[in-house]
Amino acid sequence: MSYTKLINDRRVRMLALVLLVALAIVAIRGIHFGIEFEGGTRIPITLERPAADSEEMASIIDIIKTRATKFGLTQVVVRGVGASEIYVEVPQSDQALVEEIEEILREVGRFEGIVDGRVAISGDEILRNSITSHVTDRGWTVSFTVTSAGAKKFGQVVYGKGNYPLYMFLDRPEDAVVIASRDELFGESAILEEESIAAIEDALVKGDSELWLILLDDWGAAKAELSAYEITNKSKAIVSGAVDEEMRAELEEMGFIVVRKDEEKMRARFTTNSETGETMVTSWEAVGLLSAPLLNPSITQGGTPGLQYQITGAAQGATAQERRENAEKETKMLKSVLSGGELPTDIILGSVTTIPAPLGAEFLRYSIIGAVGALVAIALLIIIRYREPRLAVPVMAVSAIEITILVSIIGGLGTIDLSAMAGIIAAVGVSVDAQIVMSDELLKKGKLAVASEGEAGAKMKLDRAFYIVMMNAVLVTVAMVPLLFSGLIEIMGFATAHILGALLGVFISRPAYGAFVESIFLEK
């Protein structure tokens, strides 16, 4: 075997280059293991109304999984416990990230676009895969496409409503009162208070479910006003810092479910309608109002409007970087919630707990021992089968390098969970099988099967073997593609690892192994 010629071979150098890139990924990003190996965080969810049947529970679980996937989580375990409990488990324990995850889980996901008190567009009319976003340090935009039926309904509702605001809500409360002080609500707004109150009342109208706004000038007067409200077992009182604990206790005695909001979320934002000169609310987080664009008169004169819509918002923050980061966080949350769809019931988040992984280290250790043992066993079988000890070295080396590359890429750019680990093992099995196919074309019990054919014959044999290997890789990839796009997180890791292993084998590791085999053969 000519080592100089082997090292200078383009196929071997390509394998070495990919290995270096994979190791660089590990050096920069590290390797991320899933809950099974490193533990993580569990977020318990209680459904306000128990799931009617197993199908509804499965639907709720799928919605939560989709939200988590769109949010960018590389592994999430969602499992139902009975008819009213769900556990969401993620392999992260960073407090800031956990809070963001809680934010996307807390939303029911009910999107509504309301014009003059009527729902013009709703979340079930949004095409889930059409949602995109654009972020700058000044604002953000989330765009989406609706169904043709949704566009038709929109055209009917907005007919004759040119220059009306389209109030876009996410999880608008249905049975609630908002209790806030004037300072919390208006802040330093230069718009007249009477006009602002009228604008808020206009934005809160939706058919027969108008939300109440109560200004907290005097608690006695506020209680008298609340006495006229028809309280149900689902009535909510949305409050902020102006409502102290004593007031909160009284609200709960009345029968309200008290929902506390941050002062920043309680503040409504206003502008002046550029066409009518009237004051209007542009956003109000306390009630889920995202934005309120004006309807262009051209789309309110009949016919069917376009299918593309946008939700916009201003970026909040003191610096350009902070505004951009906040805008990215806002769009990320909104996209994940809209993509997942609406939950059929409200949910209550429980206390976050840490999940230990007592067997994770042992499992990893046994996995490594098993992998090394398998490679040694394969090497022994090759020596016995072909009686060519030198052939065992490239088989073990190429397989070990392939494992390293797969673990580095999948663990560095994603998360290695049980399904991904299974995919890596399966990919390595296919790799060894392909190497044996290539070896079998050339060697049999230490004798050259094509000794009389010389170098040309050897290359012809390798070409035929490589064709078999390539067809096998194509079949594996085609078989795994449906699993990759199935949306089932439990098997996407397996499919990703298997496809990546197949592509790595065809374009990188199999040619490199062919270079090793050619070198051994030509020396004979």
HELIX and SHEET records of a PDB file:
HELIX    1   1 TYR A    3  ILE A    7  1                                   5    
HELIX    2   2 ARG A   10  ARG A   29  1                                  20    
HELIX    3   3 ILE A   35  GLU A   38  1                                   4    
HELIX    4   4 SER A   54  PHE A   71  1                                  18    
HELIX    5   5 GLN A   95  ARG A  106  1                                  12    
HELIX    6   6 GLY A  123  GLU A  125  5                                   3    
HELIX    7   7 ARG A  128  SER A  130  5                                   3    
HELIX    8   8 SER A  148  VAL A  157  1                                  10    
HELIX    9   9 ARG A  182  PHE A  186  1                                   5    
HELIX   10  10 GLU A  193  ALA A  203  1                                  11    
HELIX   11  11 TRP A  219  LEU A  226  1                                   8    
HELIX   12  12 GLU A  245  MET A  254  1                                  10    
HELIX   13  13 GLU A  263  MET A  266  1                                   4    
HELIX   14  14 GLU A  285  VAL A  287  5                                   3    
HELIX   15  15 PRO A  297  ILE A  299  5                                   3    
HELIX   16  16 ALA A  320  GLY A  340  1                                  21    
HELIX   17  17 GLY A  360  TYR A  386  1                                  27    
HELIX   18  18 PRO A  389  LEU A  413  1                                  25    
HELIX   19  19 LEU A  418  LEU A  442  1                                  25    
HELIX   20  20 ALA A  451  GLU A  453  5                                   3    
HELIX   21  21 GLY A  454  LEU A  484  1                                  31    
HELIX   22  22 ILE A  489  LEU A  504  1                                  16    
HELIX   23  23 GLY A  505  SER A  509  3                                   5    
HELIX   24  24 ARG A  510  GLU A  523  1                                  14    
SHEET    1   A 4 VAL A  77  VAL A  81  0                                        
SHEET    2   A 4 GLU A  85  VAL A  90 -1                                        
SHEET    3   A 4 GLY A  40  LEU A  47 -1                                        
SHEET    4   A 4 ILE A 347  LEU A 349 -1                                        
SHEET    1   B 4 VAL A  77  VAL A  81  0                                        
SHEET    2   B 4 GLU A  85  VAL A  90 -1                                        
SHEET    3   B 4 GLY A  40  LEU A  47 -1                                        
SHEET    4   B 4 THR A 353  ILE A 355 -1                                        
SHEET    1   C 4 ARG A 118  SER A 122  0                                        
SHEET    2   C 4 PHE A 111  VAL A 115 -1                                        
SHEET    3   C 4 TYR A 167  LEU A 170 -1                                        
SHEET    4   C 4 LEU A 289  SER A 291 -1                                        
SHEET    1   D 3 THR A 132  VAL A 135  0                                        
SHEET    2   D 3 GLY A 139  THR A 145 -1                                        
SHEET    3   D 3 GLN A 308  ALA A 314 -1                                        
SHEET    1   E 4 TRP A 212  LEU A 215  0                                        
SHEET    2   E 4 ALA A 176  ALA A 180  1                                        
SHEET    3   E 4 LYS A 236  VAL A 239  1                                        
SHEET    4   E 4 ILE A 257  ARG A 260  1                                        
SHEET    1   F 2 ARG A 269  THR A 272  0                                        
SHEET    2   F 2 THR A 279  SER A 283 -1                                        
SHEET    1   G 2 LEU A 443  LYS A 444  0                                        
SHEET    2   G 2 LYS A 447  LEU A 448 -1                                        
END                                                                             
